[in-house]
Amino acid sequence: MQTRQFMRLLGFSILILCVTILIGCSQETASQPDVTPVIVLPTPLPATPTRIPTASPTVTPTPTMTPTPSPTPTPTPTAMPLTVSGNPRSAQLATPEYNSTFPCGVVDVFDFPLDPPDAASLSGGSDFGIFRSRYDKYHAGEDWWYGRGSSFGKPVYAIGHGLVTYAQPEGWGRDKGVIIVQHSYNDGSQVLSFYGHLDPPSVTLTAGECVQRGDKIAEIGRPRTSPHLHFEMRTQSPWAPLTGYWEEDPTTVGWLAPSQTIWEQRIITQPGVQWTRAFTTTETRTVGVLSDNEFAVIEGNQLRAVDLADGSDRVLLPEMESVRAALVHDKPHLMVVADRYGQISAFSLPLENTTPAWTADLGKSGVPNLLPLADGGVLAVWRTEMAAFSAEGDLLWRQSGEWRLLDWILHDDTLFLSTVTDGGTVWALRGADRPEIVAAIGGKLAAAGDVLWVYAMEGVYRWQDGVDSAEMIKALPTGSIQRGDIIALPDNGILLAHADSRDQRLLAFHEDGSLFWERSYAGLVDGDVSLTIVGGAPYVIANANSGSSGELKVYAVDWQTAALRHIFTGGTRSPRPGQSWAQVVNGSDLLLNIGGGPLAFFTPPE
């Protein structure tokens, strides 16, 4: 009984204790702030777990070492760009002025009939005057395409300001529409441009209307052949379409070579151009100045004298059937020529007497390079032999070897030669002495003061007489020295043009070899670059060839401020790679030969 009461009392005590504890916990909880719970969802793991870096410290990459100043570090491909200004074309453009003499104005400059002004990316302009046996006639124009099979409906443009003399939607019947435009020059002369195979609905012009250069005049149609434009330039038949072919050479009966006519007109109207001479179908090579009034060139295998006053020419040494190389030597005043049989002859200048002053026949086949020796003699260089002659024609010496000539320069009393033998060699010839090696490198040469500079494939070298070897002063990214050049500047420094796979740049150096400035011309000047000095100032000659067209541009160089000024553009639709050149004449003018285009005499404007 007592035991049962004790157990009841114990259970009751335990119950009171539990209630007391619960009440205390409830009061503690109520004293805390009322916070709304926030549920954070876990971020899904990516399909590929991200690697968690370890606690070890991150390794900092070792910085690239800067090369020491000797040699100068290879240039980066991000050289600061050159400043280029000027646009010769802008000086030619003019809005036509209508008057009673010229009702549609006069020509300012001609553009091409497709994709004007230059049609640089199009096909055409290369088949004038060719004989086509299926017609048994000569082609009197040029065929032009926007692309084979994609020319139909493409626009055709007027090449210049002019008067429409003929416009017929079916002017050629099955071969579609024809438009003829008459263009007038300031001197009153006229020329016609002819556009054939036009889509008839697009021929909406009528005779008597005026057009301006660049006006869309029609669209290419569908003749019996594939769609293309037949384009002519001629001086006859302003009111008749004719047939597009002729029984004889079209140039003998009033047709002109269209693309060449356009380029010649563009060139002659540029500031500074004195005259142009029509292109020839043969290679034109520079020889040298005959006198203040004449310059000698080789065209084909014929030696000719070009009159510097007007571009007319005459044959020199007509009895020589095949002149393959020639040299004008200033001391003494000689014309030295070599024929295809290896015979060398020298003639006194002026060429009043065509009897040779001396002749040498060494029994050597092939055509030599003819170079002037400082004492008035001549050096003949074949690939496997060279021979030196005195001014009187005496054989001084002969020497065999590998003489693949790269460049040469006559400086003071020394003729320097650069050959590609054994990786390149520079030789010096003094007086009647045999050649001696001055540097075991090969490249293009420039001389300033008592320093010879060599532009080699891997860099620029500097050599002074009495020094055992040439010193590299600037390493360059490997490139093609044929696409660049080097010349001496008026302060005895040098200007260098260098092209590699990533950049093209000009570099100017002080006389002591330190770098003055370095600028990129990539994207600013197109083509291979050569350098020259005219009137004591440097110029850049850029020769670009796209395969279907070629251009030669001239830039004046402000070598103190690293700036170029574009002063001349010439071109051709019949490019001949390697046959464009610029020759300084009388120190102040340039004779410019555009390979496949005209010869031009140019005085750089101030």
Secondary structure, DSSP 8 states (H G I E B T S, - for coil): -HHHHHHHHHHHHHHHHHHHHHHHHHHHHHTS--------------SS------SS------------SSS-----S---B-EEE--GGGGT-------SS-TT---S----SSSTTT-TTSEES--TT-EETTTTEEE-SEEEESSTT--TT-EEE-SSSEEEEEEETTTTGGG-EEEEEEEE-TTS-EEEEEEEEE-GGG----TT-EE-TT-EEEEB---SSSS-EEEEEESS-TT----SEESS-GGGTTEE-HHHHHHHHHHHTSTTEEEEE---SS-EEEEEE-SSSEEEEEETTEEEEEETTT--EEESSTT-S-EEEEEEETTTTEEEEEETTSEEEEEESSTT--S-SEEEE-S--S--EEEE-TTS-EEEE-SSEEEEE-TT--EEEEEES---EEEEEEETTEEEEEE-GGG-EEEEEETT---EEEES---EEEEETTEEEEEETTEEEEEETT-SS-EEEEE--SB-GGG-EEEE-TTS-EEEEEEBSS-EEEEEE-TTS-EEEEEE-TTTS-SEEEEEEETTEEEEEEEEE-SS-EEEEEEEEETTTTEEEEEEEEEESS--TT--EEEEETTTEEEEE-TTS-EEEE----
